[in-house]
Amino acid sequence: MLNLSRYRRIAISLASFIGVACLVLWVRLRGPTDRACEFVNAVNLRNFARAGDLLEPQDQPLPDKWANPKHWGDDGALHADAYLAPFRISDAVGGVRHVIASVHLDAESDHGTTIFTHTFAVTANSLTRIPKKPDSVLYPVVIRPVFSEPQLEIPPDLADVPALDLRIADDEMKRYFLIGNVESPTPRTVGRRVLVVMPGGDGSAAFSPFIRRIYQRTLNDEWVIAQIVAPKWERGQTVVWPMQSQRFPAARFSTEQLIDDVIDDVAARCLIDYSEVYVLAWSSSGPPAYAIALRDKPRIAGAFIAMSVFRAGEYSKPVTTPAHGFYLLQSPEDKVTPFKHAEAARDFLASLGAKVKLTQYAGGHGWHGKPFEMLSEGVNWLVTSTKSE
């Protein structure tokens, strides 16, 4: 006769062992993510003392000159992102996880562009330099910061840029900034042009100063910008902008639906020209920008998409009437999103009859060189391509 209590004890012991092993493994793998996110947050908050504390003594320290805001240039476009490095099963068994934290300085000054990149990993040295290998390609999966979002501070030079911090139907997950003078009469009888902006990286409100400078330096009173803030659906969220085609149970709505809702809300607040609604997206927000532009009878006239991945297989529905124009911006030196993605997008979109322009820039992933000149060129091209229809 079988001794059921004995087998029950064995099963309980085995389950307990597996549970403890999984917990230990999770803790070991979670550590680099938390440290990388804290490092990214510290840099984005300009708390360089805290960011420096996260480095090991033998690592290259953060440059002292970063503490001087003048080093950033007038743009202040210093930002940090975190990415998952290529991950293997053998790494998990060994309790190893690599999380890349990259700091970008895109200032229009004599200093040029500075990139400071570290790898957080479960090793004796928790932070080490990335090996510079030609095949060192990172997965373009952005790790959401796990800490509360800091209070948004707007630099004094942007005080004259009108902006409203809005929530559609008082829903915190439907937050966006309406940038532009919506209170004054529109200079266009047909309504204002609209630029819907989905920031790359973590898609947070922290990008608002940069996006307000886009309005200040490249647009005029004929425009409004709707900067969407990426909803934070769960702790440690790795997909910044979940699409309708993706399974993301925590999300109450897709990014496509959020864009539709934002356009409707803008239209309820000011007169807009529905024939000139455009989308600007980069890096993590590129895929949903393609998705909304490739829907049948899309609500946007064109899309400016930079440094993004593109997978034609993600758009399974027949595409018969895409947006009129696509301006693609990509660096051949980009190791996060290789240049082949932009080339594939150009060829696919052109085969659908859309107008497409692919422009190259130097410097790799991020807004390098003179970003506002590149943005102005792309937006102007979209407007021109729409008018020629």
Secondary structure by P-SEA (a helix, b strand, c coil): ccaaaaaaaaaaaaaaaaaaaaaaaaaaaaaaaaaaaaaaaaaaacaaaaaaaaccccccccccccccccccccccccbbbbbbccccaaaaaabbbbbbbbbbbbccccccbbbbbbbbccccccccccccccccccccccccccccccccccccccccbbbbbcccccccccccccccccccccccccbbbbbbbbbcccccccaaaaaaaaaaccccccbbbbbbccccccccccccccccccccccccccaaaaaaaaaaaaaacccccccbbbbbbcccaaaaaaaaaaccccccccccccbbbbbcccccccccccccbbbbbbbcccccccaaaaaaaaaaaaaabbbbbbbbbcccccccccaaaaaaaaaaaaaaaaaac
